[in-house]
């Protein structure tokens, strides 16, 4: 080592630790503590308790027996199919309806601000309250919806009492409930598109329909990806609206994975329901992560 190298090494050793260089890192500590307590700790605890037969007072390690028993549930397949139907239909519905409302509410229409508030209002209402309300409105005998259809000569269906229609009826209510947030995100995406693109398209003679497909949809892709991601995750883990409207009925026809888990918990099979939660987490991760990766790749 040269004389200059020795002096540099000695200077580095004698230099005091500069705590100010680590100052920005301290801002991560509160978020890290909250994340660890609210997410990491419950996640690892659930993984452990899913391998046990436990109650509030004792536990017994049984390995993967809970998972084997959960997959042998007779109505698990129906709940899994309904979960995918609900998740994909509601996410697609929110994007389609939300995009239409976003285009309408960014145009020059009368009372545009009030209409935006009206569209967003269902997001602020309790999901349980919405479920109970629509349970009354969709009553096949005395419901307001079927009464309104009867005025125009349409025999209203059995929205929530038909095994074939129950899950789709709940999905329609979920689209109505969540489309306000989707519309808000899509409005932000549309307002970020420069007007120069539309002016150039109009000068070239492009119709409103071509402007929508060639300019609006491609340039609002980040907002669409956000709505799809949030709606899909929310739809796959849904429970409260389904439980408030049908409780998984009639029979087990509208059960989703979360309601199957809850019924096991009600029956006192805590380890089995914990294993179901782990399975639900894995299903959401396996479905949502590839879709998010694909959408982000398309954005780049």
Buried (B, 14 or more C-beta within 10 A) or exposed (E): EEEEEEEEEEEEEEEEEEEEEEEEEEEEEEEEEEEEEEEEEEEEEBBEBBBBBBEEEEBEEBEEBBBEBBEEBEBBEBBBBBBBBBBBBBBBBBBEBBBEBBBBBBEEEEEEEEBBEEBBEBBEEEBEEBBEBBBEBBBBEEBEBBEEBEEEEEEBBBBBBBEEBBBBBBBBBBBBBBBBBBBBBBBBBBEEBEEEBBEEBEEEEBEEEEBEEEBBEEBBEBBBBBBBBBBBBBBBBBBBBBBBBBEBBBEBBBBBBBBBBBBBBEEEBBBBBBBBBBBBBEBBEEBBEEBBEEBEEEEE
